[in-house]
Protein backbone atom coordinates (compact mmCIF):
# COMPACT_ATOMS: atom_id res chain seq x y z
CA UNK A 1 0.00 0.00 0.00
CA UNK A 2 2.72 2.47 1.00
CA UNK A 3 4.76 1.85 -2.12
CA UNK A 4 1.70 2.23 -4.36
CA UNK A 5 0.50 5.37 -2.56
CA UNK A 6 3.93 7.03 -2.68
CA UNK A 7 4.07 6.42 -6.44
CA UNK A 8 0.58 7.83 -6.89
CA UNK A 9 1.38 10.89 -4.78
CA UNK A 10 4.58 11.50 -6.72
CA UNK A 11 2.88 11.02 -10.09
CA UNK A 12 -0.36 12.94 -9.39
CA UNK A 13 0.68 15.83 -7.21
CA UNK A 14 1.05 19.23 -8.80
CA UNK A 15 2.97 20.63 -5.82
CA UNK A 16 5.08 18.46 -3.58
CA UNK A 17 4.38 19.33 0.06
CA UNK A 18 5.70 17.83 3.28
CA UNK A 19 5.71 18.72 6.97
CA UNK A 20 9.47 18.04 7.43
CA UNK A 21 12.61 17.11 5.52
CA UNK A 22 12.23 13.54 6.77
CA UNK A 23 8.65 13.34 5.50
CA UNK A 24 9.73 14.77 2.13
CA UNK A 25 12.48 12.13 1.85
CA UNK A 26 9.99 9.40 2.72
CA UNK A 27 7.33 10.44 0.21
CA UNK A 28 9.43 11.80 -2.65
CA UNK A 29 12.77 10.01 -2.39
CA UNK A 30 15.29 11.55 -4.80
CA UNK A 31 12.85 14.37 -5.58
CA UNK A 32 12.65 15.44 -1.90
CA UNK A 33 14.57 18.65 -2.67
CA UNK A 34 11.66 19.70 -4.89
CA UNK A 35 9.23 19.55 -1.98
CA UNK A 36 7.99 22.63 -0.20
CA UNK A 37 8.22 22.19 3.57
CA UNK A 38 5.27 23.55 5.56
CA UNK A 39 5.96 23.10 9.24
CA UNK A 40 2.98 22.28 11.41
CA UNK A 41 2.65 24.57 14.36
CA UNK A 42 0.36 25.88 17.01
CA UNK A 43 -0.34 29.31 18.45
CA UNK A 44 1.89 28.98 21.52
CA UNK A 45 0.42 32.08 23.15
CA UNK A 46 -3.01 30.40 23.46
CA UNK A 47 -1.51 27.63 25.57
CA UNK A 48 1.17 29.51 27.47
CA UNK A 49 -1.22 32.26 28.58
CA UNK A 50 -4.22 30.09 29.49
CA UNK A 51 -4.74 30.45 33.19
CA UNK A 52 -7.10 29.68 35.96
CA UNK A 53 -8.06 33.35 36.27
CA UNK A 54 -11.45 32.85 34.68
CA UNK A 55 -14.02 31.06 36.81
CA UNK A 56 -14.19 27.36 35.92
CA UNK A 57 -17.36 25.87 34.59
CA UNK A 58 -18.79 22.96 36.53
CA UNK A 59 -17.08 20.30 34.41
CA UNK A 60 -13.64 21.74 35.30
CA UNK A 61 -14.13 22.04 39.07
CA UNK A 62 -12.85 18.51 39.62
CA UNK A 63 -9.50 19.56 38.20
CA UNK A 64 -8.99 21.92 41.13
CA UNK A 65 -10.03 19.54 43.89
CA UNK A 66 -7.51 16.71 43.65
CA UNK A 67 -3.81 16.16 43.95
CA UNK A 68 -2.93 14.56 40.60
CA UNK A 69 -4.81 15.76 37.52
CA UNK A 70 -4.53 13.84 34.26
CA UNK A 71 -5.91 14.84 30.88
CA UNK A 72 -6.10 13.17 27.49
CA UNK A 73 -7.20 14.89 24.28
CA UNK A 74 -8.25 13.04 21.16
CA UNK A 75 -10.86 10.96 19.43
CA UNK A 76 -12.31 8.13 21.47
CA UNK A 77 -11.14 5.52 18.99
CA UNK A 78 -9.11 2.32 18.99
CA UNK A 79 -6.01 4.20 17.77
CA UNK A 80 -6.06 6.51 20.80
CA UNK A 81 -6.29 3.57 23.25
CA UNK A 82 -8.69 5.11 25.81
CA UNK A 83 -9.25 1.82 27.64
CA UNK A 84 -5.57 1.77 28.58
CA UNK A 85 -5.98 5.23 30.11
CA UNK A 86 -8.90 3.86 32.12
CA UNK A 87 -6.69 0.96 33.26
CA UNK A 88 -3.98 3.42 34.35
CA UNK A 89 -6.42 5.57 36.33
CA UNK A 90 -8.05 2.50 37.89
CA UNK A 91 -4.66 1.25 39.08
CA UNK A 92 -3.62 4.67 40.39
CA UNK A 93 -6.89 4.89 42.34
CA UNK A 94 -6.22 1.45 43.80
CA UNK A 95 -2.63 2.28 44.75
CA UNK A 96 -2.93 5.80 46.07
CA UNK A 97 -6.17 7.63 45.26
CA UNK A 98 -6.35 11.39 44.87
CA UNK A 99 -6.38 11.32 41.07
CA UNK A 100 -8.77 12.53 38.43
CA UNK A 101 -8.72 12.16 34.66
CA UNK A 102 -10.55 14.09 31.97
CA UNK A 103 -10.80 12.96 28.37
CA UNK A 104 -11.53 15.69 25.83
CA UNK A 105 -12.98 14.37 22.59
CA UNK A 106 -15.72 12.35 20.97
CA UNK A 107 -15.67 9.10 19.08
CA UNK A 108 -17.09 5.69 18.43
CA UNK A 109 -15.86 4.26 21.75
CA UNK A 110 -17.53 6.89 23.94
CA UNK A 111 -20.51 4.77 25.00
CA UNK A 112 -18.43 1.67 25.69
CA UNK A 113 -15.89 3.68 27.68
CA UNK A 114 -18.67 5.38 29.68
CA UNK A 115 -20.08 1.96 30.56
CA UNK A 116 -16.66 0.69 31.69
CA UNK A 117 -16.15 3.83 33.79
CA UNK A 118 -19.51 3.25 35.45
CA UNK A 119 -18.92 -0.47 36.04
CA UNK A 120 -15.53 0.37 37.61
CA UNK A 121 -17.23 2.90 39.91
CA UNK A 122 -15.05 5.73 38.62
CA UNK A 123 -17.73 8.26 37.63
CA UNK A 124 -16.24 10.75 40.13
CA UNK A 125 -12.70 10.14 38.87
CA UNK A 126 -12.84 9.73 35.08
CA UNK A 127 -14.73 12.41 33.16
CA UNK A 128 -15.65 12.40 29.48
CA UNK A 129 -15.80 16.08 28.55
CA UNK A 130 -16.72 15.64 24.89
CA UNK A 131 -15.70 18.10 22.20
CA UNK A 132 -14.54 21.37 23.71
CA UNK A 133 -13.36 24.76 22.48
CA UNK A 134 -11.52 25.58 25.74
CA UNK A 135 -8.73 23.01 25.52
CA UNK A 136 -6.03 25.53 26.55
CA UNK A 137 -7.95 26.22 29.78
CA UNK A 138 -8.43 22.51 30.46
CA UNK A 139 -4.73 21.86 29.91
CA UNK A 140 -3.84 24.73 32.24
CA UNK A 141 -5.81 23.03 35.03
CA UNK A 142 -4.18 19.62 34.53
CA UNK A 143 -0.85 18.32 35.75
CA UNK A 144 -0.10 15.40 33.42
CA UNK A 145 -1.01 14.61 29.82
CA UNK A 146 -1.60 11.00 28.79
CA UNK A 147 -1.22 9.86 25.19
CA UNK A 148 -1.19 6.06 24.99
CA UNK A 149 -1.85 5.87 21.25
CA UNK A 150 -1.25 2.51 19.65
CA UNK A 151 0.12 4.16 16.51
CA UNK A 152 0.54 7.84 15.82
CA UNK A 153 3.02 10.42 14.69
CA UNK A 154 3.36 13.68 16.57
CA UNK A 155 -0.19 14.94 17.20
CA UNK A 156 -1.00 18.57 17.84
CA UNK A 157 -2.55 17.61 21.19
CA UNK A 158 0.87 16.52 22.46
CA UNK A 159 2.53 19.70 21.23
CA UNK A 160 -0.25 21.73 22.90
CA UNK A 161 0.23 19.84 26.17
CA UNK A 162 3.97 20.50 26.05
CA UNK A 163 3.32 24.19 25.33
CA UNK A 164 1.07 24.21 28.42
CA UNK A 165 3.95 22.93 30.53
CA UNK A 166 2.41 19.55 31.34
CA UNK A 167 4.35 16.41 32.11
CA UNK A 168 3.55 14.18 29.12
CA UNK A 169 3.32 10.43 29.19
Secondary structure, 3 states (H helix, E strand, C coil): CHHHHHHHHHHHCCCCEECCHHHHHHHHHHHHHHCEECCCCCCHHHHHCCCCCCCCCHHHHHHCCCCEEEEEECCCCHHHCHHHHHHHHHHHHHHCCCEEEEEEECCCCHHHHHHHHHHCCCCCCEEEEECCCCHHHHHHHCCEECCCCCCCCCCHHHHHHHHCCCEEC
